[in-house]
Amino acid sequence: MSVAKPWTCGRPADFAGSVHRKVLLDAARRRDLKITQVTRSLYALGDGLRGHVFVEHAVDTTTHVARLITESKQLTRLCLKRAGIATPVGRSFISTARDAAWTYANRIGLPVVLKPHKGTAGIGVTSNISTRDHFDAAWGAVPRGRRVIVERFVPGKDHRLLVVGDHMICAAIREPASLVGDGRATIAELIQAKNAERASNPYTGAKKMKLTEDMGFRLQQFGMTDESILESGRTYVLHPVANIGAGGESVDVTEHVHPEFARIAVRACKAVPGMLHGGIDLIAEDISEPPDSQDWAVIETNSVPDIALHHFPTRGVPRDAAGALLDHLFGLA
């Protein structure tokens, strides 16, 4: 296992905006690579012998086939199963087959997860569904016209493992959106304060926490609204899905990953044809312990992973993920 080195940010404000592209360009400058800017988002990096073209943080080593596979959760599942990697039991349904999908959910065992067949940023994903009312609300949250995947819920922490070539280089736990009460502020006011706090981080600053339909459903289950006041010290989880775009936070755990989980991440990346590097989403209760001591599953792969997530974790050591990718591409490691 060869992990990305710790990273130091000079001026966080310089990375606001297109944060993934900016950490890659920063890494290129630190390595004296030539930068040829074609447009704002299209650029080439070279060392005089080799060159690679990027669009934002998508690199030319990632094939179109890899993008098509990772954009389809069903195709991703098939590739992972062929590689012998544990994935949650599930299947997809057309958007008008809600009753059949509920019957299937009961057959595979509640709780379940609903997610769109294609999608990114956690949009339309609802986790830990155990009642028909929650199922119906989650079904309505999937973007209209999309096929809906129903899969068994795997308990545990949500991890993003970043793979480059033959190595897992970074790992982070993604925590769900949550609030801590002070006995005075309403939930709406706590969300506003949380967004002000997130704004100082170039990665999370562009991903504001906001109440979704699923969050509203959860509040109703506890007899609350956005005007309710949380008692002092009480932590309330707004969303069961640990997604940064939905207001979640990240914690670097690179140094704590068990070697066997690191190997699983590399296998999962290689299971998708044409993916030199990728983000592997893995559920496990304790990633520092051996996989055979617990339930775990790879739930998704990402062919254009969020590089800056590892440069700007909410807590923990910032990692030079962009630098590790460039070191691999240009033989600098």
Secondary structure, 3 states (H helix, E strand, C coil): CCCCCECCCCCHHHHCCCHHHHHHHHHHHHCCCEEEECCCCEEEEECCCCEEEEECCEECCCCHHHHHHHHEHHHHHHHHHHCCCCCCCEEEECCCCHHHHHHHHHHHCCCEEEEECECCCCCCCEEEECCHHHHHHHHHHCCCCCCEEEEECCCCEEEEEEEECCEEEEEEEEECCEEECCCCCEHHHHHHHHHHHHCCCCCCCCCCCCCCHHHHHHHHHCCCCCCCECCCCCEEECCCCCCHHHCCEEEECHHHCCHHHHHHHHHHHHCCCCCCEEEEEEEECCCCCCHHHCCEEEEEEECCCCCHHHHCCCECCCECHHHHHHHHHCCCC
